């Protein structure tokens, strides 16, 4: 098994932080001004006459993303302005990606943000904008435009956020040849060692001995053996938080084979597992006072003479029997055993992340994460933190009248609904069946992917909803 590439995924977030953000040499760093259309005239009057004229002669209007470089008396780069645009809601607070166009275009050097606003979001966006997945390239990303923060008040949390998102991106971007179930196991074990957490795994036929039959059934056709990964950390008497991540490291669709176009990016089908690993790292790095448990069922949904079949009936860890209507609905199968196991501990909160349905993308598009829960107050609070973090998630209904569509004629439940409608809801209702207290459970149906590049968000693996969930945990769950 190759180890260097996927082990680098754990470390790169911290390396990225140390390269691109610092608190050293603030006073000598080149200032960056974020200028709104409303504040343009006031800012121009504050400049030396030569620079003010340069700005006017270059037609700088502070349009969103517009960049202006100002020189000093000796021709040196003296300051940079970037436009914030004309906000109809009069919101003068810079967003997460406001500095992203600058971070990748400025020459190597140190820069500081001239703003009275909280620098946390712009700093996170600055560092993430310089992310590049270059593990397999001969030429590495060597640009080091460094943002200097005035103090270290938020440095640990900014560091943890950048590291977590970088980890998610790296794990999703790494191809399955280096990120199969056994590699995910090593990533979690290394994380447990780093943060003094407990780690166990159940592998191969031992899954059957413990009753994790759905995990075994989905993964048994692959050479890289299926397994259930289990990590625990924190005070045993602290509030119990359990994370469950879908770890389908590659999804062929099984015997209900995907077309080649649908299979091309299925290395990302472990995006839920990547999200939970990133969130777990963030929680442990910042020391949130929780009793954390992380469960990842890790499999490849592959094809061989031993592949599970449409029509098979599997007895789950909960004891419920499931008829396999479609082998390409495998994520909910492996999650059902993990969620039933998670519920046995009666945690205060269960969060699961999964790249579960294409229907979620049809409903919400690629950027908004739909989530499901029976906890109304919990949903309200998550929506509030989503707005504050500009990290979009949106509640969808666990619509009980649809649940009968999951009935099977020969088993307790089917892994698919009887109609093609409401696919994301049907999948969530299936998962709900295996959770003992759905008012204390949230299911996130994440895309984990940027289909096209935007400033700060390169094409490829992406963390979605992570900052929202962390903010909720820090401010609500962990009081």
RARA-V812827 format. One record per backbone hydrogen bond with DSSP energy under -0.5 kcal/mol. CO is the residue of the C=O (numbers start at 0). NH is the residue of the N-H. If there is no record, write none. Layout:
((CO,NH) (CO,NH))
This chain:
((2,6) (3,7) (4,8) (5,9) (6,9) (6,10) (7,11) (8,12) (10,13) (10,14) (11,15) (12,16) (13,17) (14,18) (15,19) (16,20) (19,146) (21,148) (24,28) (25,28) (29,111) (30,79) (31,113) (32,34) (32,81) (33,35) (34,83) (34,84) (35,39) (36,39) (38,42) (39,43) (40,44) (41,45) (42,45) (42,46) (43,46) (47,50) (47,51) (48,52) (49,53) (50,54) (51,55) (52,56) (53,57) (54,59) (55,58) (61,84) (62,65) (65,82) (67,80) (69,77) (69,78) (71,74) (75,71) (75,77) (77,30) (78,69) (79,32) (80,67) (81,34) (82,64) (84,36) (84,86) (85,87) (86,89) (89,91) (91,93) (94,97) (96,99) (96,100) (98,101) (98,102) (99,103) (101,104) (101,105) (108,145) (109,29) (110,147) (111,31) (111,113) (112,114) (113,33) (118,122) (119,123) (120,124) (121,125) (122,126) (123,127) (124,128) (125,129) (126,129) (127,130) (131,133) (133,136) (137,139) (139,141) (143,108) (143,145) (145,110) (145,147) (146,21) (146,148) (147,112) (151,154) (151,155) (153,157) (154,158) (155,159) (156,160) (157,161) (158,162) (159,163) (160,164) (161,165) (162,166) (163,167) (164,168) (165,169) (166,170) (167,171) (168,172) (169,173) (174,177) (174,178) (179,183) (180,184) (181,185) (182,186) (183,187) (184,188) (185,189) (186,190) (187,191) (188,192) (189,193) (190,194) (191,196) (192,195) (197,231) (199,229) (200,202) (201,227) (202,205) (203,206) (204,207) (204,208) (205,209) (206,210) (206,211) (207,210) (210,212) (211,215) (212,216) (213,217) (214,218) (215,219) (216,307) (218,221) (222,224) (225,203) (226,228) (226,297) (227,201) (228,295) (229,199) (230,293) (231,197) (232,291) (234,237) (238,240) (238,290) (239,347) (239,348) (240,292) (241,350) (242,294) (243,352) (244,296) (245,272) (246,248) (246,298) (249,251) (249,300) (251,257) (252,255) (254,256) (258,261) (258,262) (259,263) (262,265) (264,267) (265,268) (266,269) (267,270) (268,247) (269,273) (270,274) (271,275) (272,276) (273,277) (274,278) (275,279) (276,280) (277,281) (278,282) (279,283) (280,284) (281,285) (282,286) (282,287) (287,289) (288,238) (289,291) (290,240) (291,232) (292,242) (293,230) (294,244) (295,228) (295,297) (296,246) (296,298) (297,226) (298,248) (298,249) (299,301) (300,251) (300,253) (303,306) (307,254) (308,311) (311,323) (313,315) (313,321) (315,318) (319,315) (320,412) (321,313) (322,324) (322,414) (323,310) (325,328) (329,333) (330,334) (331,335) (332,336) (333,337) (334,338) (335,339) (336,340) (337,341) (338,342) (339,343) (340,343) (340,344) (341,344) (341,346) (342,345) (348,241) (349,441) (350,243) (351,443) (352,245) (353,355) (353,445) (356,360) (357,360) (357,361) (358,362) (359,363) (360,364) (363,367) (367,369) (368,393) (369,444) (370,395) (371,442) (373,375) (374,378) (375,379) (376,380) (377,381) (378,382) (379,383) (380,384) (381,385) (382,386) (383,387) (384,388) (385,389) (385,390) (386,389) (391,368) (393,370) (396,398) (397,399) (398,401) (399,402) (401,404) (402,405) (403,406) (404,417) (405,413) (410,407) (412,322) (421,425) (422,426) (423,427) (424,428) (425,429) (426,430) (427,431) (428,432) (430,433) (431,434) (436,439) (437,373) (437,374) (437,440) (439,349) (441,351) (441,443) (442,371) (442,444) (443,353) (443,445) (444,369) (447,461) (448,450) (449,459) (453,456) (456,453) (459,449) (464,468) (465,469) (466,470) (467,471) (468,472) (469,473) (470,474) (471,475) (471,476) (472,477) (475,478))
